[in-house]
């Protein structure tokens, strides 16, 4: 990294530490990360090909799963 660029100004530093889960969209056979909303109540995202929406609510009991399939 160039000396004039600090860690906070790199493009990937904005997403560092931001919670995400992996989702495979069966509609188009693609995988992507879905990030947690700022209010922390759900993970929301879209299929990168067709735009189909997915919403995973965050519940009180939670789950240890990190990867999901949107059928």
DSSP file (Angstrom, degrees, kcal/mol; ACC not computed):
  #  RESIDUE AA STRUCTURE BP1 BP2  ACC     N-H-->O    O-->H-N    N-H-->O    O-->H-N    TCO  KAPPA ALPHA  PHI   PSI    X-CA   Y-CA   Z-CA
    1    1 A X              0   0    0      0, 0.0     6,-0.1     0, 0.0     5,-0.0   0.000 360.0 360.0 360.0 134.2    0.0    0.0    0.0
    2    2 A X    >   -     0   0    0      1,-0.1     3,-1.3     4,-0.1     0, 0.0  -0.248 360.0-119.7 -60.5 150.8    1.4    3.4   -0.9
    3    3 A X  T 3  S+     0   0    0      1,-0.3    -1,-0.1     3,-0.0     0, 0.0   0.763 111.3  59.8 -66.5 -23.9    2.6    5.5    2.1
    4    4 A X  T 3  S+     0   0    0      1,-0.1     2,-0.7     2,-0.0    -1,-0.3   0.661  94.1  76.1 -77.2 -14.1    0.1    8.3    1.3
    5    5 A X    <   -     0   0    0     -3,-1.3     2,-0.1     3,-0.0    -1,-0.1  -0.861  69.6-160.7-102.3 116.4   -2.8    5.9    1.7
    6    6 A X    >   -     0   0    0     -2,-0.7     3,-1.2     1,-0.1     4,-0.4  -0.458  34.2-102.5 -88.2 168.9   -3.8    4.9    5.2
    7    7 A X  G >  S+     0   0    0      1,-0.3     3,-0.9     2,-0.2     6,-0.2   0.813 117.9  58.5 -61.9 -32.7   -5.8    1.9    6.1
    8    8 A X  G 3  S+     0   0    0      1,-0.2    -1,-0.3     5,-0.1    -3,-0.0   0.708 102.2  54.6 -72.2 -19.8   -9.0    3.9    6.7
    9    9 A X  G <  S+     0   0    0     -3,-1.2    -1,-0.2     4,-0.1    -2,-0.2   0.485  81.0 106.8 -95.4  -1.6   -9.0    5.2    3.1
   10   10 A X  S X> S-     0   0    0     -3,-0.9     3,-1.0    -4,-0.4     4,-0.5  -0.509  77.0-123.5 -75.0 146.2   -8.8    1.9    1.3
   11   11 A X  G >4 S+     0   0    0      1,-0.3     3,-0.9     2,-0.2     4,-0.3   0.867 109.5  50.8 -58.5 -39.0  -12.1    0.9   -0.5
   12   12 A X  G >> S+     0   0    0      1,-0.2     3,-0.9     2,-0.2     4,-0.7   0.676  92.6  75.3 -75.0 -16.1  -12.3   -2.5    1.4
   13   13 A X  G <4 S+     0   0    0     -3,-1.0    -1,-0.2     1,-0.2     3,-0.2   0.751  84.8  65.6 -68.8 -22.0  -11.8   -0.9    4.8
   14   14 A X  G << S+     0   0    0     -3,-0.9    -1,-0.2    -4,-0.5    -2,-0.2   0.835 108.9  38.3 -66.1 -30.9  -15.4    0.4    4.7
   15   15 A X  T X4 S+     0   0    0     -3,-0.9     3,-2.1    -4,-0.3    -1,-0.2   0.500  85.4 123.5 -98.1  -5.8  -16.7   -3.2    4.8
   16   16 A X  T 3< S+     0   0    0     -4,-0.7     3,-0.1     1,-0.3    -3,-0.0  -0.358  85.8   5.3 -60.7 127.7  -14.1   -4.6    7.2
   17   17 A X  T 3  S+     0   0    0      1,-0.3     2,-0.5    -2,-0.1    -1,-0.3   0.417  91.4 138.8  80.8  -2.7  -15.8   -6.2   10.2
   18   18 A X    <   -     0   0    0     -3,-2.1    -1,-0.3     1,-0.1    -3,-0.0  -0.653  59.2-114.0 -77.9 124.4  -19.3   -5.7    8.7
   19   19 A X        +     0   0    0     -2,-0.5    17,-2.2    -3,-0.1     2,-0.3  -0.283  46.0 164.8 -62.2 139.7  -21.4   -8.9    9.4
   20   20 A X  E     -A   35   0A   0     15,-0.2     2,-0.3    23,-0.1    15,-0.2  -0.971  24.9-152.8-148.7 161.2  -22.4  -10.9    6.4
   21   21 A X  E     -A   34   0A   0     13,-2.1    13,-2.8    -2,-0.3     2,-0.4  -0.949  27.2-114.1-130.8 155.0  -23.8  -14.3    5.4
   22   22 A X  E     -Ab  33  67A   0     44,-3.1    46,-2.7    -2,-0.3     2,-0.4  -0.740  31.0-170.9 -90.8 136.9  -23.3  -16.2    2.2
   23   23 A X  E     -Ab  32  68A   0      9,-2.7     9,-2.2    -2,-0.4     2,-0.6  -0.994  14.3-154.4-131.1 130.3  -26.4  -16.8    0.0
   24   24 A X  E     -Ab  31  69A   0     44,-2.5    46,-2.8    -2,-0.4     2,-0.8  -0.917  15.3-148.0-100.1 121.6  -26.7  -19.1   -3.0
   25   25 A X  E >>> -Ab  30  70A   0      5,-3.5     4,-1.6    -2,-0.6     5,-1.4  -0.804   9.3-167.8 -91.8 108.1  -29.5  -17.8   -5.3
   26   26 A X  T 345S+     0   0    0     44,-2.2    -1,-0.2    -2,-0.8    45,-0.1   0.751  80.4  74.4 -66.3 -23.7  -31.0  -20.9   -7.0
   27   27 A X  T 345S+     0   0    0     43,-0.5    -1,-0.2     1,-0.2    44,-0.1   0.864 121.5   8.1 -57.4 -36.7  -32.9  -18.6   -9.4
   28   28 A X  T <45S-     0   0    0     -3,-0.9    -1,-0.2     2,-0.2    -2,-0.2   0.358 101.3-115.5-127.1   0.7  -29.7  -17.8  -11.3
   29   29 A X  T  <5S+     0   0    0     -4,-1.6     2,-0.3     1,-0.2    -3,-0.2   0.858  71.0 129.9  67.6  35.6  -27.2  -20.3   -9.7
   30   30 A X  E   < -A   25   0A   0     -5,-1.4    -5,-3.5     2,-0.0     2,-0.4  -0.858  46.6-144.4-123.4 158.5  -25.0  -17.6   -8.2
   31   31 A X  E     +A   24   0A   0     -2,-0.3     2,-0.3    -7,-0.3    -7,-0.2  -0.908  25.4 156.5-118.0 144.6  -23.5  -16.9   -4.8
   32   32 A X  E     -A   23   0A   0     -9,-2.2    -9,-2.7    -2,-0.4     2,-0.3  -0.981  41.4 -96.9-156.7 168.0  -23.0  -13.6   -3.0
   33   33 A X  E     -A   22   0A   0     -2,-0.3     2,-0.5   -11,-0.2   -11,-0.2  -0.680  27.8-156.0 -86.3 142.6  -22.5  -12.1    0.4
   34   34 A X  E     -A   21   0A   0    -13,-2.8   -13,-2.1    -2,-0.3     2,-0.2  -0.989  15.8-145.1-120.4 124.3  -25.6  -10.5    2.0
   35   35 A X  E     -AC  20  44A   0      9,-0.6     9,-1.7    -2,-0.5   -15,-0.2  -0.583  17.6-104.9 -96.6 151.5  -24.7   -7.8    4.6
   36   36 A X  E     - C   0  43A   0    -17,-2.2     7,-0.3     7,-0.2    -1,-0.1  -0.458  39.8-111.0 -71.0 139.2  -26.5   -7.0    7.9
   37   37 A X    >   -     0   0    0      5,-3.1     3,-1.4    -2,-0.2    -1,-0.1  -0.254  28.1-109.2 -65.0 159.4  -28.6   -3.8    7.9
   38   38 A X  T 3  S+     0   0    0      1,-0.3    -1,-0.1     2,-0.1    -2,-0.1   0.813 119.2  56.1 -61.9 -31.8  -27.4   -0.9   10.0
   39   39 A X  T 3  S-     0   0    0      3,-0.1    -1,-0.3     1,-0.1    -2,-0.0   0.580 105.7-130.3 -79.8  -7.3  -30.2   -1.4   12.5
   40   40 A X  S <  S+     0   0    0     -3,-1.4    -2,-0.1     2,-0.2     3,-0.1   0.554  76.5 112.4  76.6   8.2  -29.1   -5.0   13.1
   41   41 A X  S    S-     0   0    0      1,-0.2    17,-2.6    16,-0.1     2,-0.3   0.667  80.5  -1.0 -89.5 -17.0  -32.5   -6.5   12.6
   42   42 A X  E     - D   0  57A   0     15,-0.3    -5,-3.1    -5,-0.1     2,-0.5  -0.992  59.8-117.3-163.1 161.8  -31.9   -8.4    9.4
   43   43 A X  E     -CD  36  56A   0     13,-2.8    13,-3.0    -2,-0.3     2,-0.4  -0.947  39.3-176.0-103.1 130.2  -29.6   -9.3    6.6
   44   44 A X  E     +CD  35  55A   0     -9,-1.7    -9,-0.6    -2,-0.5     2,-0.3  -0.982  13.9 134.4-133.0 142.2  -30.8   -8.0    3.2
   45   45 A X  E     - D   0  54A   0      9,-2.1     9,-2.4    -2,-0.4     2,-0.3  -0.952  35.7-118.8-165.4-176.3  -29.6   -8.4   -0.3
   46   46 A X  E     - D   0  53A   0     -2,-0.3     2,-0.2     7,-0.2     7,-0.2  -0.960  35.3 -96.6-136.9 151.9  -30.4   -9.1   -4.0
   47   47 A X     >  -     0   0    0      5,-2.3     4,-1.3    -2,-0.3   -23,-0.0  -0.521  34.0-136.3 -63.1 131.0  -29.4  -11.7   -6.5
   48   48 A X  T  4 S+     0   0    0     -2,-0.2    -1,-0.1     1,-0.2   -17,-0.0   0.668  97.6  39.3 -69.3 -14.0  -26.6  -10.1   -8.5
   49   49 A X  T  4 S+     0   0    0      3,-0.1    -1,-0.2   -19,-0.0    -2,-0.0   0.882 131.8  14.5 -98.6 -52.9  -28.1  -11.3  -11.8
   50   50 A X  T  4 S-     0   0    0      2,-0.1    -2,-0.1     0, 0.0     0, 0.0   0.605  93.3-121.3-104.7 -12.6  -31.9  -10.9  -11.7
   51   51 A X     <  +     0   0    0     -4,-1.3    -3,-0.1     1,-0.2    -6,-0.0   0.536  47.8 165.8  87.5   6.1  -32.3   -8.7   -8.6
   52   52 A X        -     0   0    0     -6,-0.1    -5,-2.3     1,-0.1    -1,-0.2  -0.334  33.4-126.5 -57.5 134.0  -34.5  -11.1   -6.6
   53   53 A X  E     -D   46   0A   0     -7,-0.2     2,-0.4    -9,-0.0    -7,-0.2  -0.542  24.6-171.4 -87.4 149.2  -34.6   -9.9   -3.0
   54   54 A X  E     -D   45   0A   0     -9,-2.4    -9,-2.1    -2,-0.2     2,-0.4  -0.998   2.3-172.7-136.8 141.2  -33.7  -11.9    0.1
   55   55 A X  E     -D   44   0A   0     -2,-0.4     2,-0.6   -11,-0.2   -11,-0.2  -0.983   4.2-170.0-136.9 123.3  -34.2  -11.0    3.7
   56   56 A X  E     -D   43   0A   0    -13,-3.0   -13,-2.8    -2,-0.4     2,-0.1  -0.945  19.7-142.7-114.2 110.6  -33.0  -13.0    6.7
   57   57 A X  E     -D   42   0A   0     -2,-0.6     2,-0.7   -15,-0.2   -15,-0.3  -0.418  11.8-126.9 -72.9 146.9  -34.3  -11.8   10.0
   58   58 A X        -     0   0    0    -17,-2.6     2,-0.2    -2,-0.1    -1,-0.1  -0.858  33.5-164.6 -93.9 118.2  -32.1  -11.8   13.1
   59   59 A X        -     0   0    0     -2,-0.7     4,-0.1     1,-0.1   -17,-0.0  -0.543  31.9-109.3-103.5 168.2  -33.9  -13.7   15.8
   60   60 A X  S    S+     0   0    0      1,-0.2    -1,-0.1    -2,-0.2    -2,-0.0   0.826 119.3  41.4 -65.4 -32.5  -33.3  -14.0   19.6
   61   61 A X  S    S-     0   0    0      1,-0.1    -1,-0.2     0, 0.0    -3,-0.0   0.744  94.3-174.2 -87.7 -24.6  -32.1  -17.6   19.4
   62   62 A X        -     0   0    0      1,-0.0     2,-0.3     2,-0.0    -1,-0.1   0.032  17.2-107.5  63.1-172.2  -30.0  -17.0   16.3
   63   63 A X        -     0   0    0      2,-0.1    -1,-0.0    -4,-0.1    -4,-0.0  -0.979   3.8-136.2-152.1 154.2  -28.1  -19.7   14.3
   64   64 A X  S    S+     0   0    0     -2,-0.3     2,-0.1     2,-0.0    -2,-0.0   0.505  70.3 116.2 -89.6  -5.4  -24.5  -20.7   13.8
   65   65 A X        -     0   0    0      1,-0.1    -2,-0.1   -44,-0.0     3,-0.1  -0.367  38.7-179.8 -66.8 141.2  -25.1  -21.1   10.0
   66   66 A X        +     0   0    0      1,-0.2   -44,-3.1   -45,-0.1     2,-0.4   0.461  65.2  57.2-116.6  -8.7  -23.1  -18.8    7.8
   67   67 A X  E     +b   22   0A   0    -46,-0.2     2,-0.3   -44,-0.0   -44,-0.2  -0.986  60.7 176.1-131.7 138.3  -24.4  -20.0    4.4
   68   68 A X  E     -b   23   0A   0    -46,-2.7   -44,-2.5    -2,-0.4     2,-0.5  -0.877  23.8-131.1-135.9 163.2  -28.0  -20.2    3.1
   69   69 A X  E     -b   24   0A   0     -2,-0.3     2,-0.8   -46,-0.2   -44,-0.2  -0.984   9.6-153.6-120.2 127.0  -29.9  -21.1   -0.1
   70   70 A X  E      b   25   0A   0    -46,-2.8   -44,-2.2    -2,-0.5   -43,-0.5  -0.877 360.0 360.0 -97.7 106.4  -32.6  -18.8   -1.5
   71   71 A X              0   0    0     -2,-0.8    -1,-0.1   -46,-0.2   -46,-0.1   0.454 360.0 360.0 -85.6 360.0  -34.8  -21.2   -3.5
